[in-house]
């Protein structure tokens, strides 16, 4: 397949562009369910398996760089993290944490390519590890992203309702409904706005590739580029669906809290986030496990429509990249014989020898 040339120059650009890295990813269920989840990254896909995760990133020269590492496994070591209404918040934390690591890794691959290009022009090797720049960028963008995310999607809608004409005459329930509609509008406009950026649009295409690949695997079909390409780029466990569930549940829960003064209202909006996130996860989990049932389809439909904003139809190269990530985790998925082997590296982009790869697979690490 021909090499691509769509990587942005800034490794931190995706995190700044998306604000909430990992939120559009597909949430994986706990280990016993054997479902795969993940998210799109910079020119690649991250997938989470039962006890490992893998990130496949396509370089401009067409080569696939692959990272495969064990998960922390805290939920398996601590049974209370798997309790209903607790596992949801842990899953969200794990998804965000893993998503940030995957974004940093894909950014490091982009930086490494830039260093190689500069070295080819100047004839001098750049000895700086690519992770140094990326860590500094990621630390800054994580702080900015979370602050802007909470401000835009949580606090701004709660404040903006007071500016709506006739708000004084509205009941508390009506104000909470308006707040939810404002929140949905802000999120929709935000996603549409960043989708105009070429590199974010590429991320949305990889998002579609991730979904199509998992849909193919869960349908029991051979995971090939052709099969994945004809399946939907939407999936009921997507983090975009999770966002919509949070909005709807916040309207219901906040209606019982009335419409207090602004400072107390903002505090309450933050305080109810953990239980709402936990309940949203349980609904998403049910829809993912029973995706063929009528109730699950009804629950999933609005989220699937919202996903159309954060996914795009992928091309064959993007689907191929997602298959590389899945093949690194799923024992029943193999790469075609005519596909080049990926360049497997560690988190610092140090190459891993074939012997080390074989030892790691044999030891389950």
C-alpha positions as CSV (number, residue, x, y, z in Angstrom):
1,X,0.0,0.0,0.0
2,X,1.3,3.5,-0.8
3,X,2.7,5.5,2.1
4,X,0.6,8.3,3.5
5,X,1.6,11.9,4.2
6,X,-1.1,13.1,6.5
7,X,0.7,13.3,9.8
8,X,0.5,16.8,11.4
9,X,3.7,18.4,12.5
10,X,2.6,18.8,16.1
11,X,2.5,15.6,18.2
12,X,0.4,17.3,20.8
13,X,-2.1,18.6,18.3
14,X,-4.5,15.7,18.6
15,X,-4.7,16.1,22.4
16,X,-5.3,19.9,22.0
17,X,-7.7,19.3,19.2
18,X,-9.8,16.8,21.0
19,X,-9.6,18.3,24.5
20,X,-10.8,15.1,26.1
21,X,-8.5,12.4,24.7
22,X,-10.0,9.0,25.0
23,X,-13.6,10.2,25.3
24,X,-14.4,9.2,21.7
25,X,-12.8,5.8,22.2
26,X,-14.7,2.5,22.5
27,X,-15.0,1.5,26.2
28,X,-14.0,-2.0,26.9
29,X,-15.9,-4.2,29.3
30,X,-14.2,-6.0,32.1
31,X,-12.0,-9.0,31.5
32,X,-14.6,-11.8,31.8
33,X,-16.6,-10.4,28.9
34,X,-13.9,-10.8,26.3
35,X,-14.8,-7.7,24.4
36,X,-12.2,-5.4,22.8
37,X,-12.3,-1.6,23.0
38,X,-10.0,1.2,22.1
39,X,-9.7,4.5,20.4
40,X,-8.1,6.3,17.4
41,X,-4.8,8.0,17.9
42,X,-2.5,10.0,15.6
43,X,-2.3,8.0,12.4
44,X,-3.2,4.8,14.2
45,X,-5.4,2.8,16.5
46,X,-5.2,1.6,20.1
47,X,-7.0,-1.5,21.2
48,X,-7.4,-3.0,24.7
49,X,-7.7,-6.7,25.2
50,X,-8.2,-8.9,28.2
51,X,-4.8,-8.3,29.7
52,X,-2.8,-6.4,27.1
53,X,-3.2,-3.3,24.9
54,X,-1.7,-2.6,21.5
55,X,-1.1,0.6,19.5
56,X,-0.5,0.4,15.8
57,X,0.7,3.6,14.1
58,X,1.3,4.0,10.4
59,X,4.4,6.0,9.5
60,X,4.6,8.3,6.4
61,X,6.7,5.6,4.6
62,X,3.9,3.1,5.1
63,X,5.6,1.0,7.9
64,X,3.5,0.0,10.9
65,X,5.0,0.7,14.3
66,X,3.5,-1.5,17.0
67,X,3.5,-1.2,20.8
68,X,2.1,-4.1,22.8
69,X,2.2,-4.0,26.6
70,X,0.4,-5.6,29.6
71,X,-2.4,-3.7,31.3
72,X,-2.0,-2.7,34.9
73,X,-4.7,-5.2,35.9
74,X,-5.9,-3.4,39.0
75,X,-9.5,-4.5,38.5
76,X,-8.4,-8.2,38.4
77,X,-6.3,-7.7,41.6
78,X,-9.0,-5.8,43.5
79,X,-12.5,-7.4,43.1
80,X,-14.2,-4.3,44.5
81,X,-13.2,-2.4,41.3
82,X,-15.5,-4.8,39.4
83,X,-18.6,-4.0,41.6
84,X,-21.5,-2.4,39.8
85,X,-21.5,1.4,39.9
86,X,-17.8,1.3,40.8
87,X,-16.4,-0.4,37.8
88,X,-17.8,2.3,35.5
89,X,-15.7,5.1,37.0
90,X,-12.7,2.8,37.1
91,X,-13.3,1.9,33.4
92,X,-13.5,5.6,32.5
93,X,-10.3,6.3,34.4
94,X,-8.5,3.4,32.7
95,X,-9.8,4.5,29.3
96,X,-8.6,8.0,29.7
97,X,-5.2,6.9,31.2
98,X,-4.6,4.4,28.5
99,X,-5.8,6.8,25.8
100,X,-3.3,9.4,26.9
101,X,-0.5,6.9,26.8
102,X,-1.5,5.8,23.3
103,X,-1.7,9.4,22.1
104,X,1.8,10.1,23.6
105,X,3.2,7.0,21.8
106,X,1.7,8.0,18.5
107,X,3.0,11.5,19.0
108,X,6.5,10.1,19.7
109,X,6.4,8.2,16.4
110,X,5.6,11.4,14.6
111,X,8.5,13.2,16.4
112,X,10.8,10.4,15.5
113,X,10.0,10.7,11.8
114,X,10.6,14.4,11.9
115,X,14.0,13.8,13.6
116,X,14.9,11.3,10.9
117,X,13.9,13.7,8.2
118,X,16.0,16.5,9.8
119,X,19.0,14.1,10.1
120,X,18.7,13.1,6.5
121,X,18.9,16.8,5.4
122,X,21.6,18.0,7.8
123,X,23.6,14.7,7.9
124,X,23.6,14.9,11.7
125,X,21.8,12.5,14.0
126,X,19.4,14.0,16.6
127,X,20.3,12.2,19.8
128,X,17.3,13.5,21.8
129,X,14.8,10.8,22.7
130,X,11.5,11.7,21.0
131,X,9.6,11.1,24.3
132,X,11.1,14.2,26.0
133,X,9.4,16.7,23.8
134,X,6.2,14.7,23.8
135,X,6.0,14.4,27.6
136,X,6.3,18.1,28.0
137,X,3.7,18.8,25.4
138,X,1.4,16.1,26.7
139,X,1.7,17.4,30.3
140,X,0.7,20.9,29.3
141,X,-2.1,19.7,27.0
142,X,-3.6,17.3,29.5
143,X,-4.0,20.1,32.0
144,X,-5.4,22.5,29.4
145,X,-7.7,19.8,27.9
146,X,-9.3,18.8,31.2
147,X,-9.8,22.4,32.4
148,X,-11.4,23.4,29.0
149,X,-13.4,20.2,28.9
150,X,-14.9,20.7,32.3
151,X,-15.5,24.3,31.6
152,X,-17.1,23.9,28.2
153,X,-19.1,20.7,28.8
154,X,-20.0,20.9,32.5
155,X,-19.9,24.4,33.8
156,X,-20.7,26.6,30.8
157,X,-24.2,25.0,30.1
158,X,-25.1,25.3,33.8
159,X,-24.3,29.0,33.7
160,X,-25.7,29.8,30.2
161,X,-29.3,28.9,31.1
162,X,-29.6,32.1,33.2
163,X,-29.0,34.0,30.0
164,X,-31.9,32.4,28.1
165,X,-34.8,34.9,27.6
166,X,-37.6,34.0,30.0
167,X,-35.5,31.8,32.2
168,X,-36.8,33.4,35.4
169,X,-40.3,32.1,34.7
170,X,-39.1,28.5,33.9
171,X,-39.5,25.7,36.4
172,X,-36.5,23.9,37.8
173,X,-37.2,20.9,35.5
174,X,-37.5,23.1,32.4
175,X,-34.2,24.8,33.2
176,X,-32.4,21.5,33.6
177,X,-33.8,20.3,30.2
178,X,-32.6,23.5,28.6
179,X,-29.2,23.0,30.3
180,X,-29.0,19.5,28.8
181,X,-29.9,20.8,25.3
182,X,-27.3,23.5,25.6
183,X,-24.7,20.9,26.6
184,X,-25.6,18.7,23.7
185,X,-25.4,21.7,21.3
186,X,-22.0,22.7,22.7
187,X,-20.6,19.2,22.2
188,X,-22.1,18.9,18.7
189,X,-20.7,22.3,17.6
190,X,-17.4,21.5,19.1
191,X,-17.1,18.1,17.3
192,X,-18.2,19.6,14.0
193,X,-15.7,22.5,14.4
194,X,-12.7,20.3,15.1
195,X,-13.7,18.0,12.3
196,X,-12.8,20.8,9.9
197,X,-9.1,20.3,10.9
198,X,-7.5,17.9,8.4
199,X,-5.6,15.9,11.0
200,X,-8.6,15.6,13.3
201,X,-10.6,14.4,10.3
202,X,-8.0,11.7,9.9
203,X,-8.4,10.7,13.6
204,X,-12.2,10.4,13.0
205,X,-11.5,8.1,10.0
206,X,-9.3,5.9,12.2
207,X,-12.1,6.0,14.7
208,X,-14.3,4.5,12.0
209,X,-11.6,1.9,11.2
210,X,-11.5,0.9,14.8
211,X,-15.2,0.4,15.0
212,X,-15.5,-1.5,11.7
213,X,-12.7,-3.8,12.7
214,X,-14.2,-4.7,16.0
215,X,-17.7,-5.1,14.4
216,X,-16.1,-7.6,12.0
217,X,-14.5,-9.5,14.8
218,X,-17.6,-9.6,16.9
219,X,-19.7,-10.7,13.9
220,X,-17.5,-13.8,13.7
221,X,-16.3,-13.0,10.2
222,X,-12.7,-13.3,9.0
223,X,-11.1,-10.0,9.9
224,X,-10.0,-8.8,6.4
225,X,-9.9,-5.3,4.9
226,X,-12.7,-6.2,2.6
227,X,-15.0,-7.5,5.3
228,X,-14.3,-4.6,7.6
229,X,-14.9,-2.0,4.9
230,X,-18.5,-3.2,4.3
231,X,-19.4,-3.0,8.0
232,X,-20.6,0.0,10.0
233,X,-18.1,2.5,11.4
234,X,-20.5,2.9,14.4
235,X,-20.5,0.8,17.6
236,X,-22.9,0.9,20.6
237,X,-20.0,0.9,23.1
238,X,-18.4,4.0,21.7
239,X,-17.4,6.8,24.1
240,X,-19.6,9.2,22.0
241,X,-22.6,7.2,23.1
242,X,-21.4,7.4,26.6
243,X,-21.4,11.2,26.4
244,X,-25.0,11.3,25.3
245,X,-26.0,9.0,28.1
246,X,-24.3,11.3,30.6
247,X,-26.2,14.3,29.2
248,X,-29.6,12.6,29.5
249,X,-28.9,11.2,32.9
250,X,-27.7,14.6,34.1
251,X,-31.0,16.1,33.1
252,X,-32.9,13.5,35.2
253,X,-30.6,13.7,38.2
254,X,-30.3,17.5,38.2
255,X,-34.0,17.9,38.1
256,X,-34.2,16.4,41.6
257,X,-31.6,19.0,42.8
258,X,-33.7,22.0,41.8
259,X,-32.0,25.2,40.5
260,X,-30.0,26.7,43.4
261,X,-27.6,29.7,43.3
262,X,-24.9,29.6,40.6
263,X,-22.0,28.7,42.9
264,X,-23.9,25.8,44.5
265,X,-25.3,24.7,41.1
266,X,-21.7,24.4,39.7
267,X,-20.5,22.4,42.7
268,X,-23.5,20.0,42.4
269,X,-22.8,19.5,38.6
270,X,-19.3,18.4,39.5
271,X,-20.4,16.3,42.5
272,X,-22.9,14.2,40.5
273,X,-20.5,13.3,37.7
274,X,-19.1,10.1,39.3
275,X,-22.5,8.4,40.0
276,X,-23.9,9.5,36.6
277,X,-20.7,8.2,34.8
278,X,-21.1,4.9,36.7
279,X,-24.8,4.5,35.7
280,X,-24.0,5.5,32.1
281,X,-21.4,2.8,31.9
282,X,-23.8,0.2,33.1
283,X,-26.3,1.1,30.4
284,X,-23.5,1.1,27.8
285,X,-22.4,-2.2,29.1
286,X,-25.9,-3.7,28.8
287,X,-26.2,-2.3,25.2
288,X,-22.9,-3.8,24.3
289,X,-23.6,-7.2,25.6
290,X,-27.1,-7.4,24.2
291,X,-26.7,-5.4,21.1
292,X,-29.2,-7.5,19.1
293,X,-32.0,-7.0,21.6
294,X,-34.8,-4.5,20.9
295,X,-34.2,-2.6,24.1
296,X,-30.4,-2.3,23.5
297,X,-31.1,-1.0,20.0
298,X,-33.5,1.6,21.3
299,X,-30.9,2.7,24.0
300,X,-28.1,2.8,21.5
301,X,-29.8,4.5,18.6
302,X,-29.4,8.2,19.7
303,X,-25.7,7.6,20.5
304,X,-25.2,5.9,17.2
305,X,-26.6,9.0,15.5
306,X,-24.2,11.2,17.5
307,X,-21.3,9.0,16.5
308,X,-21.8,10.1,13.0
309,X,-20.2,13.4,14.0
310,X,-17.1,11.7,15.4
311,X,-16.5,9.0,12.9
312,X,-15.8,9.0,9.1
313,X,-15.6,6.2,6.6
314,X,-12.0,4.8,6.7
315,X,-9.8,4.0,3.8
316,X,-8.1,0.6,3.3
317,X,-4.8,1.7,4.9
318,X,-6.6,2.8,8.0
319,X,-8.5,-0.4,8.3
320,X,-5.3,-2.3,7.8
321,X,-3.7,-0.4,10.6
322,X,-6.6,-1.3,12.9
323,X,-6.2,-5.0,12.0
324,X,-2.5,-4.8,12.9
325,X,-3.6,-3.7,16.4
326,X,-6.3,-6.3,16.8
327,X,-4.0,-9.1,15.5
328,X,-1.5,-8.2,18.3
329,X,-4.2,-9.1,20.9
330,X,-6.8,-11.5,19.5
331,X,-5.5,-15.1,19.2
332,X,-8.0,-15.8,16.5
333,X,-6.9,-13.0,14.2
334,X,-3.8,-13.4,12.0
335,X,-2.1,-11.1,9.6
336,X,-2.2,-12.1,5.9
337,X,1.1,-13.7,4.7
338,X,1.7,-10.9,2.2
339,X,1.5,-8.1,4.7
340,X,4.8,-6.8,6.0
341,X,5.6,-7.6,9.7
342,X,5.1,-4.5,11.9
343,X,8.1,-2.9,13.6
344,X,7.5,-3.8,17.3
345,X,8.9,-1.4,19.8
346,X,8.7,-0.5,23.5
347,X,7.1,2.7,24.8
348,X,10.4,4.6,24.2
349,X,10.5,3.4,20.6
350,X,13.3,1.0,21.2
351,X,13.1,-1.9,18.7
352,X,12.1,-5.3,20.2
353,X,13.9,-8.3,18.7
354,X,12.0,-11.3,17.3
355,X,13.4,-13.4,20.2
356,X,12.1,-11.0,22.8
357,X,8.7,-10.9,21.0
358,X,8.5,-14.7,21.1
359,X,9.5,-14.8,24.8
360,X,6.9,-12.1,25.7
361,X,4.2,-14.0,23.9
362,X,5.2,-17.2,25.6
363,X,5.2,-15.6,29.0
364,X,1.9,-13.7,28.3
365,X,3.6,-10.4,28.6
